[in-house]
Amino acid sequence: MNKKQTGRLEANKGVLFLALIFIILFSVTIFLVFSLRTDSVDESLKNDSVIKTLFVLHDEERVLFTDILIYYPVSRRGALINILGNTGGIYQSLGRVDRIDAIYAENGIDAYKAEIEKLIGQTIHFYMEITLDDFGQLTDMLGGLKVFVPSPVDIKNDGRRYLLPSGAVTLDGDKIITYLTYERPEETEDEIVDRRQNVMVAFLSALNRSSKSVLDKKSFYRYAKRIKSNLERKDLYSLISQISNVDSERLIPQSITGSKRNVDGKILLFPFYDGQLIKDVVKQASNSLIALDDVGINRIYVLEIQNGTTVQGLARNTAALLKSTGYDVLSTVNASRNDYENTVIINHIGNAEIAKSLGDFIHCTNIIEDEVKPESDGNESGSNVDFTIILGKDFDGRYVKNIGGTK
């Protein structure tokens, strides 16, 4: 072998050696990328003990409903916050005052999610975006959704006939689409929202009921391909495995409350207190899932609100405020006198933790314990409400100011 051939052989060996080193380095890099990659859901739970997921059901570009599921895996408890499509505001992504669902139609899910995060004052970790057709197919795959239809539906809209049976029924995919899209002339907007909220609760219940088949790794792709998300399939599997454990029986839907105004021919709902109320509602919902024990969040608490001032409508407006946070207000009445200086909460059931949670929401520390009567059935004090709130002059319609003792 001459020098020229020897040189070529040495050069070829050098190239092969470098190629081998490159292949090894590339393989090690790929291995490290996959082995060190963290689960997005697990990583989220390390930073925040509750999971927040945005659900958007849409028919082409029209949003049918938007819900935020706030879920605490430790207790399997969750809160469901409905974002009404006509929620009004000055939205940066649109550069104008408009409905919040206009953001989705014009700018897509990422801008929509970002504006909702500003609205509630918290980060939403994940989203699931589902078309109406895909939702119908998911419904069939889950064995149907159980909903309550108060009266039979037999109406015609836009040349289509909508038929539904009454009662507690399990609807297949086609029927659930009908349930979501029909509208009666006499039906209020609130009734339509409630009906669609019920579908979301039924969907989460069906996920729980069918979790074994949904989470079968061989068939999960059939579900995943019908859900658009900001997660890769592996992480979406992890998220659904978490939220499919939610106790849907104790899941109380809540909606934004506010005042309606006509803006450029559109009826927009502007959240109370310049949007601070919805932020407080979401914050309280998240905190209560973590802070309260099983007894504390096992039921809806019933309130009586008394107006102890001369301000007209104060009790009624406060009732709307507290209903938005999941309380049931049995009555709003005038107190025995109208010169209460300080707001007071009367705890009829002896549950100091719930009383404090209620007080924290309106910044009231003036809590009086009523005499608890163990022999009474249901409500321990014998009262027909759990808590009575007597509003004083220190209540500004949202918070108690200059907290002091009762007079």
N, C-alpha and C positions, 0 to 999 in steps of 0.2 A: 504494500500500500504506500503510494507516494505521499508527499507532504500535503499536496492539495486535497487528496481524499481524506487524509487524517484531519485536516482543518475542518472540512465539511462535517465529518462525523462528530467532532468536538462541538461544532456550532449547533448541530441538530440535538445533541445531548443537552446543551445549554438551554435551547428553546423548550425541549421536553421538560427539563427540570423546572423552568419558570412557569410553564403551563400547569405542571403538577402542583406547584406552590399556590398558584392562582385558584385552582380547583379546590384545594384544601381550605384556603382562606374563605372562598365563596361558600363552601359547604358549612364551615363553622359559623359564618355570619348568619346564614339561613337558619341553622339550628338554634343559635342564640335568639334570633328574632322571634321564633315560634315558642321557644322554651321560656323566655322571659316575658312574653306577652301576657298582660294581666286581663282578667275578665272585667269588662266595663261596669257591669252591675255590682260585682264584689268591690271594685275600687270605689264606686259611688257610695256604697254602704259604709265604707271606712271613713268617708268624709261627712256623711249625713246619714243618720239612722233611719230616715224614711225615704222611700222611693217615690219620686214624682214623675208621672207619665202622662203625656198629652195624647188624648184620643181624638182624632178628627174623622168623622164619617161624612163623605161628600158624594154628591151626584154630579159628575164632571167637575165644573168649577164652583158649584154651589154647595156651601157647607150646610149639612142637615143638623148636625150637632157637634159641639166641642166640649169635652170633659177633661178635667184634670183629676187623675186618680192619685191620691196621697195615701201611701200604703206603708204600714209599719209591720215588717215581717215577724217580729218577736211575738206580737199578740194576735197577728193575722187580722188586725183591724184596719179599716180604711175610711177615707172620706172622699166624696165625689163632688167636685165643684164644677157646676155648669157655667160655661162662658157663653152668654147669649149673643147671637149673631148681630143684634142691633145695638150692642154696647157702643156708645158714642165716645169720641175723644178726638184730640188733635194728634194724629198719628204721624210720626216722623217719616216712616217709610212711604206714606202717601203724600205728605206735605199738605194735608188739609184735614178738616173735620169730616168724619164719615163713620160708617159702621165698621166694627172691627173685622167682620168677615170679608169686607172689601179688600183687605190686605191679602187674604189668602187667594182671592180670585185674581188679583193683579200681580202679586209678588211671590206667591208660593208659600210653602210650609215653613221655611226657615225664617222669613220675615214675620210671618204670622206668629210663630212660637216666640220670637224675640219681643214682639209687642205685648203678647200675653204675659211674658215674664215681667215686663215693666208694669203691667196692670196689677199683678198680684204681689210684686215686690220680692219675688223669689226665683231662683233658678229651677228650670224644669230639665231634668236629666235626659229624658228620652221622649220620643214620640212614636205613635203608630197611626198611620194614615191609611184608611180603608175606603175603597169605592163602594157605592151602594150595591152593585152587582156582586162584588167579592164578599160583601157582608152577607148577602143572601146565600152564597155558596158556603161560607163559614157556618152559617146557621144550620144548613142541612148537614154539614159534617159533624156538628156538635149535637145532632139529634133534635134540633128545634129549640126555640126559646119560649120559656113559660112567662106569659104576661096576663094581665087582667083587662078584659074588654067589658066595660060597664053595660053596654047595650049593643045589639046587633048593628053592623054597618052594612048598608046597602045604598050607596050613593054613586052618582056619576059626576066626574070632573074631567074637563078637557077631552070628552069623548071616551073616557075610560070608566069602567064600572068597578067599584070597590066593594068586595063582599068579605065580611068577617063574622064569625059566630061570637056570641057573648059569653061572659063568665071567665073563669080561670082556665086558659087554654094554652096548649103548646102549638106554636105556629112554625111552619116550615119556612124555607127561604123566601118563596114567592109571597107568602102571607105576611111575613115580617116586613118585606118591602112595602106591601100595601099598608100595613100598620104604621109605618114610618112616613108615608107620603100622602095619605088621604087627608083631606081637610073638610070639615063641615062648615057651612056658612055661619052657624050659630056658635061655633067653637071659639073660645078665647085663645089668645096667644099663649097665655099661661098654661092652658090645658094641653096645647100642642107640645109645649116645652116639657111638661110633666110626662106626657106619653112617650116622648123620645128619650127622656131620662130613664124611664122604666125599662126601655130596651137595653140601655147600657148596663143597668143592674142585672137584667136577665142574661146578658152576654157574659158578664163576669161570673154569674152563678153557673152558667153552662160550662165555662172554662174549668171551674172547680169540679163540677160533676163529671166531666169527660177528660180530666187531666191525664189519666193513664194513657188514653189513646192519643191525645194531643202531644204528649211528651215522649211518645214512642219514637226513638231516633230514626227508625226506618221510614216513618210516615210523616214526621214533623215538617218536612219540606213542603208537603201539600198545604199545610196551614201557612207556613212562612211566605210562600210565593204570593199569597193573597193579602199580605200586609207589607206596606212600605214603611221602613223605619230608618232611623239614623244609626242603627246597630247592624253589625254583620250577623249572619245567621246563627253562629255559635253564641253570640251575646244575646240575640233575640230569644234564643232557646232558654238561656239563663234567666232573662227577665220574665218570660211567660211562666217559667217554673216557679218563680217567686209569686207573681200576682195571681196565679191560679189557686193559691192557697187562701185568698182573701175570704173572710167570712161575710158573704154577700147579704146574709139575713140581717146583719147589724150595720149595713152600709147605708148611711142617710144622705141622699142627694141634697145639695144646696145650690142656690142660684144667686146671681148678683141682684141686688135691689138698688133702685135709684129712681130718679124722676125722668119722665118722658118729655122731650121737647121736639118741636118741628124745626128741622134744619134743612133748608133747600128742598122742601117737599118730602123729606124722609123723617120718620118718627124714630128718634134715637133715644136710647136709655143711658142717662149719665149717672154713674155710680154715686151714691151719697157721700158727702163730706170730701168732695174733690178726689174721689178714688181711694181715700184712706180706709174706708170701711171694708172694701174687698181685701185689701192687704191685711187688715186685722183679722178678718174671717179666716183667711188661709193660714195665717200665723197661728191663730188659736186652734184651728183644726189639727195642724201639724203637732203643736205642743201637747194637745189633749190626748192624742194617740199614744204619746210616749209617757206622759205624766200620770194618767189616770189608770187605776187598776180595773179588773174585770167588772166589779160591781159599779164603778163610777161611770162607765160608758156602755152599760148594758141596756139603757132605755133613753127615751126622750124625756126631758124634764119640763114640767108644766109650771108656768108662771102666772101670777096676777100682777098687773102694774097699776099702781095708784098714783094719781097726780096730786101731789101735796103743795102745788103752787097755783098761781093765777094765770099761768101761761096756757092759753088754749091749745088743745091738741097735743100736748107734750107726751101724755101716756100713749096715745095712738101712734105717734111717730116712733116712740121708743119700742113699741111692740113690733113694728116693722123692722127695726134695727135688730132686735133679738131673734125674731123669726128667721132672719137671714143667716144666723149662726147655728140654727138647728134646734132652738128651743120652741116649745109649743106655748102660746099665750092664750090662756083660757078667757081672760077678761081684762078690759081696761076701764077703770072707774075713777071717780074723784075720791080722794082720801077724806077722812072725817073732818079735816080742816085744811086750809090752803096756805098756811104760814110755816110750813116745814123749812127750816134753814138748811138742814143737811139730809142728804139721801140716805136711806137705810134699806138693807136687805134682811128679810126675816127668813130664817132657815127653819122650815117646818119638818124636815125629815132627818135632822141630825147628821147630815153628811157635810162635814166641814170642808172637805176637799173640793166638792162640786160648788159649794157656796163661794169658796175662794176663787175658783175658776170664773164663776159668774161675776164676782166682784172685780177681778182683774180686768175683765173685758170692758167694764165701764169705769174703772179706776175707783171703785168704792171699797173701802176697808171697814166701813161701819156696818158690821154684820151682827145681828141679834139671833140667838138660838131660841127657838120656840120650844115649849115643853113637848117632848116626844112621848106619845102614849103607845106602849108596846102592844096593847090589846087591840088597837085599831087595825083593820085589814087593808092591805095595799099601801095606802099612804099612812105612814107611822104616826103622824101627829093628829090624824082625824080630819085635817084640812083637805079640801079638794084640789089644792095646788101644792107644789113642792117648795116654791119660794114666792114670797111677796116682795116686790120692790116698791117702796114709797119714794117718789121723786121729790127732792127738795130744791131750794133756790140755787144750790151749788151745782146742779146738773145743767149743762149747757146744751143738752140735746144729744150729746155723744159721750162726754166724759164728766165725771165729778171733779169740780175744781175746789181748791182750798178745803181739803177733806178735814172734817171735824166731827164731833159727837153730835147726836141728835138733841134737839131742843123741843 
